[in-house]
Amino acid sequence: MSGYTNPSREDDPVHTVRTIARVAQMLVELRDEYVDRPRPDLLVQIDQRLQDLEALRTTLRQRTSQVQSRDS
């Protein structure tokens, strides 16, 4: 896969989907770090990333409905 991506609109759900993937990757890395060395600060970071995902879910739903309205 090349590093090139097609340009898209700022409100395109693809931006949100990419951000979701980055946060999910962070969660996997935090999990690995916590399994190796359990620390309370890592639990705080994990909780924050989960809150980020929740906010991104809301954003994705909004952008999805905007796309559907635009395409109708």
Secondary structure, 3 states (H helix, E strand, C coil): CCCCCCCCCCCCHHHHHHHHHHHHHHHHHHHHHHHHCCCHHHHHHHHHHHHHHHHHHHHHHHHHHHHHHHHC
